[in-house]
Amino acid sequence: MQKKIAIIGAGMAGLTLAQRLHPHAAVVVFEKARGVGGRMATRHADPFAFDHGTQFFTARHHDFAAFLAPHISSGLVAEWKGKVITLDPLKKISDRLWFEPHYVACPGMASLCKKMAEGIQVQLNCEVAPLIQAGPGWSLVDNSGRGLGDFDLVVSTAPPVQTCRLFESYLPTAHRLYQVRMQACFAMMFGWQKKWEMPWMAARINNSALDWLAINSTKPGRNAAVTSIVVHSSNTWATAHVDDDLGEVERALRAELRSVLQEDFDAPDYFSLHRWRYALLDKAHDDNTVDLPFYEHHLKLASVGDWGSRSRIEDVWLEANFLADEILA
Ligand SMILES: Cc1cc2nc3c(=O)[nH]c(=O)nc-3n(C[C@H](O)[C@H](O)[C@H](O)COP(=O)(O)OP(=O)(O)OC[C@H]3O[C@@H](n4cnc5c(N)ncnc54)[C@H](O)[C@@H]3O)c2cc1C
């Protein structure tokens, strides 16, 4: 009989794994959000659209480049080209071009994950509750207690804290997954009903509570008749303020933007603030030298995501393929 595999999370890790395992097993992907993509997310607020999580991805590894090639040919993935400036309250503005291709999915970052989900059984709006062992396998239920079926193997791609919660009763408290630390990030989204006229399309921000600013509407396949801008806080600032009142966070970050950019961003036609509680792997945390993904054969549990190496789409894709090889071996 075919093995039944449950994958928790429909981001890049979960869908890469599902694509690899789907020809060999009965795979079901469970996703708590109403769409696929995870942190490869796009917020639509017509006529504006914002990639408020992943900004772009590189293709340094030949396997990932080979995976992308047909999507580049079809126009689903395209290179985002232009000038990037560096803003620094302590120095004068400098600019440069990127020295390697930076890709985006079109028309929004989640579009690549949508394509990857074709032909895969994905249950959206379905938050899996902490696992319950059922004989040699696992019985999954959602947060309202609804049964989701019995599975021979469960793979979580949820961020580490959430994966630990899902696996809680079955993972020893000293398990390495408990040691992984993620950093937060706040994303501000601004929209204006007019075209972007400046000669640059993104900015790195140094010595500030802000880290990055992207003119989202300059990415290929976006509505260039309007201006959609995404501004990210620094991860250090966000982690220190992650539980602050969102009104306070907005006030602080918008004041910071005014001082960095010396532009008045005070009257946008659209504004929104998003909190990413588990945005990126905390590289500064010494204990983050864990060797994930993990696959506990005896427990029939596995987990994969960006916490195993680096918070980069390309690395997540490689990690998920590595785990798929282990499971299929
Ligand atoms: C602000 C920000 C900027 C970034 N910028 C870049 C960048 O420019 N370039 C780059 O390469 N990378 C970037 N990254 C990192 C990149 O987005 C991540 O490394 C990658 O998307 C992680 O993919 P994943 O599948 O491991 O996790 P996720 O995308 O987080 O997917 C996990 C999924 O699990 C779901 N889930 C969690 N718990 C449950 C549950 N109980 N039941 C069901 N579903 C559940 C979640 O809803 C989510 O969809 C950025 C990330 C953020 C947040």
The ligand as a MOL file (V3000), in Angstrom:
LIG
                    3D

  0  0  0     0  0            999 V3000
M  V30 BEGIN CTAB
M  V30 COUNTS 53 58 0 0 0
M  V30 BEGIN ATOM
M  V30 1 C 10.5400 39.9080 5.8470 0
M  V30 2 C 11.2680 38.7750 5.1660 0
M  V30 3 C 12.1430 39.0480 4.1180 0
M  V30 4 C 12.8000 38.0000 3.4760 0
M  V30 5 N 13.5900 38.2800 2.4000 0
M  V30 6 C 14.1390 37.2740 1.6980 0
M  V30 7 C 14.8200 37.5300 0.4750 0
M  V30 8 O 14.8540 38.6680 -0.0030 0
M  V30 9 N 15.3890 36.4810 -0.1660 0
M  V30 10 C 15.3100 35.1920 0.2950 0
M  V30 11 O 15.8380 34.2730 -0.3500 0
M  V30 12 N 14.6440 34.9160 1.4520 0
M  V30 13 C 14.0600 35.9130 2.1560 0
M  V30 14 N 13.3670 35.6670 3.3030 0
M  V30 15 C 13.4080 34.3070 3.8600 0
M  V30 16 C 12.4510 33.3530 3.1520 0
M  V30 17 O 11.2040 33.9880 2.9960 0
M  V30 18 C 12.2710 32.0970 4.0020 0
M  V30 19 O 13.5370 31.5580 4.2890 0
M  V30 20 C 11.4570 31.0380 3.2810 0
M  V30 21 O 10.3020 31.5910 2.6900 0
M  V30 22 C 11.0600 29.9850 4.2990 0
M  V30 23 O 10.2390 29.0150 3.6450 0
M  V30 24 P 9.6210 27.8240 4.5160 0
M  V30 25 O 8.7830 27.0090 3.6030 0
M  V30 26 O 10.7210 27.1350 5.2580 0
M  V30 27 O 8.7570 28.5360 5.6450 0
M  V30 28 P 7.4200 29.3970 5.4950 0
M  V30 29 O 7.4220 30.1250 4.2220 0
M  V30 30 O 7.3150 30.1750 6.7590 0
M  V30 31 O 6.2730 28.2970 5.4370 0
M  V30 32 C 5.7800 27.6470 6.6040 0
M  V30 33 C 4.2790 27.5310 6.4500 0
M  V30 34 O 3.7710 26.7390 7.5360 0
M  V30 35 C 2.4810 27.2290 7.8380 0
M  V30 36 N 2.1230 26.7290 9.1820 0
M  V30 37 C 2.7380 27.0030 10.3610 0
M  V30 38 N 2.1350 26.3190 11.3740 0
M  V30 39 C 1.1320 25.5920 10.8060 0
M  V30 40 C 0.1500 24.6910 11.3200 0
M  V30 41 N 0.0950 24.3700 12.6380 0
M  V30 42 N -0.7380 24.1260 10.4570 0
M  V30 43 C -0.6910 24.4130 9.1170 0
M  V30 44 N 0.2130 25.2790 8.5840 0
M  V30 45 C 1.1130 25.8460 9.4120 0
M  V30 46 C 2.6480 28.7390 7.7670 0
M  V30 47 O 1.3990 29.3900 7.6140 0
M  V30 48 C 3.5430 28.8800 6.5370 0
M  V30 49 O 2.7970 29.0730 5.3550 0
M  V30 50 C 12.6400 36.6740 3.9250 0
M  V30 51 C 11.7470 36.4050 4.9720 0
M  V30 52 C 11.0460 37.4480 5.5690 0
M  V30 53 C 10.0280 37.1470 6.6350 0
M  V30 END ATOM
M  V30 BEGIN BOND
M  V30 1 1 1 2
M  V30 2 1 2 3
M  V30 3 2 2 52
M  V30 4 2 3 4
M  V30 5 1 4 5
M  V30 6 1 4 50
M  V30 7 2 5 6
M  V30 8 1 6 7
M  V30 9 1 6 13
M  V30 10 2 7 8
M  V30 11 1 7 9
M  V30 12 1 9 10
M  V30 13 2 10 11
M  V30 14 1 10 12
M  V30 15 2 12 13
M  V30 16 1 13 14
M  V30 17 1 14 15
M  V30 18 1 14 50
M  V30 19 1 15 16
M  V30 20 1 16 17
M  V30 21 1 16 18
M  V30 22 1 18 19
M  V30 23 1 18 20
M  V30 24 1 20 21
M  V30 25 1 20 22
M  V30 26 1 22 23
M  V30 27 1 23 24
M  V30 28 2 24 25
M  V30 29 1 24 26
M  V30 30 1 24 27
M  V30 31 1 27 28
M  V30 32 2 28 29
M  V30 33 1 28 30
M  V30 34 1 28 31
M  V30 35 1 31 32
M  V30 36 1 32 33
M  V30 37 1 33 34
M  V30 38 1 33 48
M  V30 39 1 34 35
M  V30 40 1 35 36
M  V30 41 1 35 46
M  V30 42 1 36 37
M  V30 43 1 36 45
M  V30 44 2 37 38
M  V30 45 1 38 39
M  V30 46 1 39 40
M  V30 47 2 39 45
M  V30 48 1 40 41
M  V30 49 2 40 42
M  V30 50 1 42 43
M  V30 51 2 43 44
M  V30 52 1 44 45
M  V30 53 1 46 47
M  V30 54 1 46 48
M  V30 55 1 48 49
M  V30 56 2 50 51
M  V30 57 1 51 52
M  V30 58 1 52 53
M  V30 END BOND
M  V30 END CTAB
M  END
